[in-house]
Amino acid sequence: MILKTNEYLKPTISLLIAVLLVFVSCLHSSYENVRLIKQADSVFFYPDQNAPREPMPLNISALLAHSGGRWGVLYYVPYRETGLSAINRTIITCALYMAVIDEDLNRFTEKPALVYREEGNYTVDFAGTDEGLYVSYVTRDNRIVCLEYEAACPERAKHKYEISDAGGVVSAGGSYSAMPLAVYRKELYALAVKNGLGIIRIARDGSRTDLPLFHGSGKKSVIKSADLLVDESGIHAGWAEMEQGKGGTASFFYSFCDHQTKKIDTRQIPVKGDSPHTLNVVLVKMNSRVVMMVQYGNEMWMVKSTGGPSIKAHAEKLSVIGTGKYPPVAGCACSDDECLVIFHKVDGAYIYSSRSGLKRSTSPGYIKRTYCHGAKCIQFNSEKGIVPLE
């Protein structure tokens, strides 16, 4: 009799276990339960606490852009596995979320949109133009996907670009974007290294054009950092090369390609530094002028160029940011009338202005990212989130 009862209960118990497992799984969200909260003068991001993996708030980073009178913020959020499968190894899922905030940091996307998630780390980029915001990432099957969003309607992408061979695209090294990508008149440009350094252009219909190659030192060297900017004057590229072998030297280059003639002019930039272990190049606009910010070890330089068919580049030393052999990458940004260098010392953050010199930042925490548009600058701060740069 007891045996018969146990046999009768077996399917019932199995059903209860199945229902319990479904109920427990329903307690987890799909990494979408995130939100922005206004806190005094800042906008703070909260990750999904009910995701299948645990968020790592101290490791959250953000890329910043501007479009249509709004700031765009792309959050890169790692979530780690904490179960038995994570013993003796780290398993993470990284999710991308996009939010839009008005220039005064008052109105914003309360629920940022989940753009992409994938197990492990991957390369991302973020850019803004008058037409929209552009999110780029490298997929596991080695494609670069670029999604176009309207700043006024960031919930869903309106267009998608793809580059099939992401391995041919240069890594930007320490620069603000992880890949040297640019968008101009709704065409995607990428700085690529394959049989030489050149440009890939992806049109809106998906067609691909490989533009002529740039020329650097001509030596056996490795590109350590690079950036790309495209505007109405042409295509601007800047990069740092490190000569291979013991005692190799670092070289910096600026190159310009005309939209019509496709003629390329390249100049080596005569800058000096104290450590080849940190090389960084960032191209930004200061009003209508393209500026190349260069970090060579602990020394920061600002390079102003005329562009056009005959390049004239003037390098100006801005600041010394430290004395160490392995200095961290400094932040860079330019408003309409000045370029800024953001770096940290033991006693806090410092901001060097090309117009007014060095000052101590009043912001608490660590300034992780800075971006300027017009006369306004914002930061992504480790303690306060998105706040004005001060």
Summary of the structure (lengths in Angstrom):
residues: 390
radius of gyration: 23.8
end to end distance: 79.6
largest distance: 98.4
contacts: 1287
relative contact order: 0.09
helix: 9%
strand: 52%
